[in-house]
Amino acid sequence: MDCITGLQTARILAAKGVPVIGVVADRRHFCARTRVTLGLVESPTAGEPLIERLERLATRLDGRPAVLLPCSDGAVLAISRWRDRLADAYRFVLPEHDVVEMLMDKVRFAEYATAAGLPIPATRILRTAADARAAAAELTFPAVLKPSVKSDRWFAATKAKALRIADADGLLSAYDRWAPAADVLIAQRWIDGGESSLVSVNLYLDRSCTARVVFVARKLRQWPPDTGTSSLGEEIRDDVVRETAIRMFEDVGFKGLAYLEMKIDSRTGERLIVEPNVGRPTGRSAIAEQGGVELVYSAFLDALGEPLPADIEQRYGGARWIYWRHDLQAAAVQMARGRLTPAAWWRSVRGPKWEAVYDSADPRPFVADVVDTAGKTARAVRRWVTDG
């Protein structure tokens, strides 16, 4: 419950009459202000401390199995790694741990994708400064630099998921600066194209590793710009991206919730893989529910061995999703760059959509988000005035 993914997941399940207990590292987080949960359990949300807290929680469940729906990469890795300790008290659907790690580790995934002939941009693995120099000489720029795994060490150094690199000198400087924050870095050619060229697939693969629920959408804006997460998205039809995602996850023997993002190269029209996310819902996955496809509820039912719900086929009705605060920030940047007008922004956000935080029946997370943002803005202004 430290993220909008957890908030949305809790609301989706609660609306189905499922009792929800939230696990939260920071009870003050605005998403933890929701009233749809039965209660909150304070705990680290990654590593063995999470497992220990879940073991203690199991003693309060009266012997009834509870479904675990992790909402962060750290929680997925912990549940997968220590699954044997949780198997008696909890139900969850994940493939073998090696498959989970391979899909979450960008280096291992890049190596697999290359061997399997999957469409990925030109990639270099940076384990040493010599690797960085070779990549600077060989890659076409701009490029993107990412850690192999988004660890606590990385996020302690930067909030960015990835860094855009303008040229060869910039790659060498970035390697020197960010190498201490990651065991291994990965550099890839930047895929040309705007934010609306980012097409994603949310899937649920059942315990036979068959894709049963598939929902395709694209970003319209993201925050931060260039390398951020979606702030506005819409449902689209893209059969190439859809079939690539199904084939990739079925071929590796995946089961559970999965996500694949691809980008359409504006120069060639080729669809190239940006990254997978596995074992959890994603920030924008609730667009599937807005489109009438019960993605999260399918994961819940299948974990219990129950039949999947009736509504699992995408109907391409143009569903949309928005996170208002981030979209206002993203739109402001686009307007400053001359790429968006206020009228065009208003047209893009009109009409029905799934709202990531705002919910008239559960308003406290939205209010807390606004208050927290106002406080951070005021503190930033005071620092700027003081620093003069």
C-alpha positions in Angstrom: 0.0 0.0 0.0 3.0 2.3 -0.5 2.1 2.9 -4.1 -0.8 3.6 -6.4 -0.6 0.0 -7.7 -1.5 -1.3 -4.2 -4.3 1.3 -3.8 -5.9 0.3 -7.1 -5.5 -3.4 -6.4 -7.2 -3.0 -3.0 -10.1 -1.1 -4.5 -10.6 -3.6 -7.3 -10.8 -6.5 -4.9 -12.8 -4.7 -2.3 -15.4 -3.9 -4.9 -15.7 -7.6 -5.5 -16.4 -8.2 -1.9 -12.9 -9.6 -1.1 -11.6 -8.6 2.4 -8.3 -6.9 1.9 -5.4 -6.4 4.4 -2.8 -3.9 3.3 0.9 -4.3 4.0 2.6 -1.0 4.3 6.1 0.2 5.1 5.0 3.8 5.6 1.6 4.2 7.2 1.7 8.0 6.3 1.9 7.3 2.6 -1.2 8.8 0.9 -2.2 5.5 -0.7 -2.3 4.0 2.8 -5.1 6.5 3.7 -7.7 4.3 1.9 -10.7 3.0 3.8 -11.3 -0.1 1.6 -8.9 -2.3 3.6 -9.8 -4.2 6.8 -6.6 -2.8 8.2 -2.9 -2.2 7.6 0.1 -4.3 8.7 3.3 -2.3 9.0 6.2 -4.2 7.5 9.2 -3.8 5.2 7.9 -4.6 1.8 11.0 -6.5 0.5 13.5 -9.0 1.6 13.3 -11.6 4.4 11.8 -9.1 6.9 8.6 -9.1 4.7 8.5 -12.9 4.8 8.8 -12.9 8.6 6.0 -10.4 9.0 3.8 -12.4 6.7 4.5 -15.5 8.8 3.3 -13.7 11.9 0.3 -12.4 10.1 -0.7 -15.9 9.1 -1.3 -16.8 12.7 -4.2 -14.3 12.7 -6.0 -15.8 9.6 -7.8 -18.6 11.5 -6.2 -21.2 9.2 -7.9 -19.8 6.1 -5.5 -19.3 3.1 -5.0 -15.7 2.0 -4.1 -14.7 -1.5 -0.9 -12.7 -1.8 -0.8 -9.9 -4.5 2.6 -8.2 -4.3 2.7 -4.7 -5.8 6.4 -4.0 -6.0 9.4 -5.8 -7.5 11.0 -6.2 -4.1 7.9 -8.0 -2.7 7.7 -10.3 -5.8 11.4 -11.3 -5.4 10.9 -12.0 -1.7 7.8 -14.0 -2.0 9.3 -16.0 -4.9 12.6 -16.6 -3.1 11.0 -17.8 0.2 7.9 -19.3 -1.3 8.2 -22.6 0.7 7.9 -20.7 4.0 4.6 -19.1 2.8 3.0 -22.0 0.9 0.9 -23.3 3.8 -0.8 -20.0 4.7 -0.9 -18.2 1.4 -1.9 -18.7 -2.2 0.0 -17.0 -5.1 0.8 -17.9 -8.7 4.4 -17.6 -9.8 6.7 -19.6 -12.0 10.0 -21.1 -10.9 12.2 -18.6 -9.1 14.9 -18.7 -11.8 12.3 -17.5 -14.3 11.2 -14.7 -12.0 14.8 -13.6 -11.6 15.7 -13.8 -15.3 12.7 -11.6 -16.2 13.4 -9.1 -13.5 17.2 -8.8 -14.1 17.7 -6.6 -17.1 21.1 -8.1 -17.9 19.8 -11.7 -17.8 16.7 -10.8 -19.7 18.8 -9.0 -22.4 21.0 -12.1 -22.7 17.9 -14.3 -23.0 16.1 -12.1 -25.5 19.2 -12.0 -27.7 19.5 -15.8 -27.7 15.8 -16.2 -28.3 15.7 -13.7 -31.2 13.3 -11.3 -29.4 13.3 -7.7 -30.7 15.4 -5.6 -28.4 17.4 -2.5 -29.2 21.2 -2.6 -29.4 22.4 -3.5 -25.9 25.7 -3.5 -24.0 26.3 -4.9 -20.5 28.6 -2.7 -18.4 30.4 -4.6 -15.7 33.6 -2.6 -15.8 34.9 0.8 -17.0 36.4 -1.0 -20.0 32.9 -2.2 -20.9 31.7 1.4 -20.7 34.4 2.6 -23.0 33.6 -0.1 -25.5 29.9 0.7 -25.4 30.7 4.4 -25.9 32.5 3.5 -29.0 29.9 1.1 -30.4 26.5 2.3 -29.5 24.4 4.8 -31.5 23.3 7.8 -29.4 21.2 8.9 -27.6 21.1 5.9 -25.4 19.5 4.8 -22.1 21.4 3.6 -19.0 19.7 1.3 -16.4 20.7 -0.8 -13.5 20.3 -4.6 -13.9 18.0 -4.6 -10.9 16.3 -1.6 -9.3 17.6 -2.2 -5.8 17.3 -0.1 -2.7 20.9 1.0 -3.4 19.9 2.4 -6.8 16.8 4.2 -5.5 18.9 5.7 -2.6 21.0 7.3 -5.3 18.3 8.4 -7.7 14.6 8.1 -8.1 15.0 7.6 -11.9 14.2 4.2 -13.3 16.6 4.9 -16.2 18.8 7.7 -17.5 18.8 9.2 -21.0 22.4 9.6 -22.3 23.1 12.1 -25.0 26.5 11.0 -26.3 29.6 8.9 -25.7 31.2 11.2 -23.3 27.9 11.4 -21.3 27.9 7.6 -21.1 31.4 7.5 -19.6 30.5 10.2 -17.1 27.3 8.5 -16.2 29.0 5.2 -15.7 31.5 6.7 -13.3 28.7 8.4 -11.4 26.2 5.6 -11.2 28.3 2.4 -11.2 28.6 2.4 -7.4 24.8 2.3 -7.2 24.4 -1.0 -9.1 26.3 -4.2 -9.4 25.9 -4.1 -13.2 24.6 -1.5 -15.6 23.0 -1.9 -19.0 23.2 0.6 -21.9 20.8 0.4 -24.8 20.2 2.5 -27.9 17.4 5.0 -27.4 14.3 4.0 -29.4 13.1 7.0 -31.4 9.5 7.9 -31.0 7.2 9.9 -28.7 5.5 8.8 -25.5 2.5 7.6 -27.4 4.8 5.1 -29.2 5.0 3.1 -25.9 2.6 0.1 -26.1 2.1 -2.3 -23.2 0.4 -5.6 -22.6 -0.9 -6.7 -19.2 -1.4 -10.4 -19.0 -2.5 -13.1 -16.6 -1.2 -16.6 -17.4 -2.8 -19.4 -15.5 -1.1 -22.3 -13.7 -0.7 -24.2 -17.0 1.4 -21.2 -18.3 -1.4 -20.2 -20.8 -2.2 -16.6 -21.4 -5.9 -16.3 -20.4 -6.2 -12.5 -19.9 -4.5 -10.1 -22.3 -5.0 -6.3 -22.4 -3.2 -3.9 -24.7 -2.8 -0.2 -24.1 -0.4 2.7 -24.7 0.9 5.7 -22.9 -0.2 9.1 -23.9 2.0 11.0 -21.4 4.4 10.0 -18.7 6.1 11.5 -15.6 8.9 12.2 -15.4 9.3 12.9 -19.2 11.2 10.4 -21.4 11.9 7.7 -18.8 9.0 7.9 -16.3 5.8 6.0 -15.7 2.4 6.6 -17.3 0.3 9.5 -16.3 -2.3 9.1 -19.0 -3.0 5.9 -21.1 -5.5 4.5 -23.4 -6.6 1.1 -24.7 -5.5 0.3 -28.3 -5.3 -2.6 -30.6 -1.8 -3.8 -31.6 -1.7 -7.4 -32.5 2.1 -7.5 -33.0 2.8 -6.4 -29.5 0.0 -8.6 -28.1 1.4 -11.8 -29.8 5.0 -11.0 -28.9 4.1 -10.7 -25.2 2.0 -13.9 -25.3 4.7 -15.9 -27.1 7.5 -14.6 -24.8 5.8 -15.4 -21.5 4.5 -18.7 -22.6 7.8 -19.8 -24.0 9.6 -19.2 -20.7 7.0 -21.1 -18.7 5.6 -18.1 -16.9 2.5 -18.1 -14.8 0.8 -15.3 -12.9 0.6 -11.5 -13.6 2.9 -10.2 -16.3 3.5 -7.0 -18.3 5.6 -6.2 -21.4 6.3 -2.7 -22.7 7.4 -2.2 -26.3 8.1 0.9 -28.3 7.4 1.6 -31.9 10.6 2.9 -33.5 9.6 6.0 -35.4 12.4 5.5 -37.9 11.7 1.9 -38.9 8.2 1.1 -37.5 9.8 -1.9 -35.7 8.4 -2.8 -32.3 11.2 -3.2 -29.8 11.0 -4.5 -26.2 11.6 -1.9 -23.5 11.1 -4.1 -20.4 9.0 -6.8 -18.8 7.5 -6.6 -15.3 6.4 -9.8 -13.6 4.5 -11.2 -10.7 2.4 -8.1 -9.9 -0.1 -5.6 -11.2 1.4 -2.4 -12.7 0.6 1.2 -12.1 -1.6 1.4 -15.2 -2.9 -2.1 -15.2 -6.3 -1.0 -13.8 -7.0 0.3 -17.3 -8.0 -3.3 -18.0 -10.7 -3.2 -15.4 -11.9 0.1 -16.8 -12.1 -1.7 -20.2 -14.3 -4.4 -18.7 -11.5 -7.0 -18.4 -11.0 -8.5 -14.9 -7.3 -8.8 -14.7 -6.6 -8.6 -11.0 -9.7 -10.6 -10.1 -8.6 -13.3 -12.4 -5.3 -13.6 -10.6 -7.1 -13.7 -7.2 -9.5 -16.5 -8.3 -6.9 -18.6 -10.1 -4.7 -18.5 -7.0 -7.6 -20.1 -5.1 -8.2 -22.7 -7.8 -11.5 -21.1 -8.8 -12.7 -20.6 -12.4 -11.8 -17.3 -14.0 -14.5 -14.6 -14.2 -16.6 -14.3 -17.4 -15.1 -10.9 -18.4 -11.6 -11.6 -19.6 -11.8 -10.7 -23.4 -10.6 -7.3 -24.5 -13.3 -5.5 -26.5 -11.3 -2.4 -27.6 -13.7 0.1 -26.4 -11.2 2.9 -25.9 -10.8 2.7 -22.1 -8.5 5.3 -20.5 -6.5 5.7 -17.2 -5.1 8.8 -15.5 -3.1 9.9 -12.5 -4.1 13.5 -12.3 -1.1 14.9 -10.4 1.5 13.4 -12.6 -0.5 14.2 -15.8 -0.7 17.9 -14.8 3.1 17.9 -14.2 3.7 16.0 -17.5 1.4 18.4 -19.4 3.1 21.5 -18.0 6.4 20.3 -19.3 5.0 19.5 -22.7 3.4 22.9 -22.8 6.7 24.6 -21.9 8.3 22.7 -24.8 5.6 23.8 -27.2 4.3 20.3 -27.8 0.9 20.7 -26.1 -1.7 23.3 -25.8 -4.1 23.7 -22.9 -7.0 22.9 -25.2 -5.4 19.8 -26.5 -4.6 18.7 -22.9 -8.3 19.2 -21.9 -9.5 17.2 -24.9 -7.1 14.3 -24.0 -8.4 14.0 -20.4 -12.2 14.4 -21.0 -14.6 11.5 -20.7 -14.8 8.4 -18.5 -11.6 6.8 -17.3 -10.0 4.9 -14.3 -8.5 7.5 -12.0 -5.4 6.2 -10.2 -5.9 8.0 -6.9 -9.1 10.0 -7.0 -12.3 8.1 -6.0 -15.4 10.0 -4.7 -16.2 7.0 -2.5 -12.7 6.8 -1.0 -11.4 10.4 -1.1 -8.7 10.4 1.6 -5.8 9.2 -0.6 -6.5 11.9 -3.1 -6.7 14.6 -0.4 -3.5 13.3 1.2 -1.7 13.3 -2.1 -2.7 17.0 -2.7 -1.7 18.0 0.8 1.7 16.1 0.6 2.4 17.7 -2.8 1.6 21.2 -1.6 3.9 20.7 1.4 6.8 19.5 -0.7 6.3 22.4 -3.1 6.2 24.9 -0.3 9.4 23.5 1.2 11.1 23.5 -2.2 10.2 27.2 -2.7 11.5 28.1 0.8 14.8 26.3 0.0 15.1 28.2 -3.3 14.4 31.5 -1.6 16.8 30.8 1.2 19.6 29.7 -1.1 18.9 32.9 -3.0 
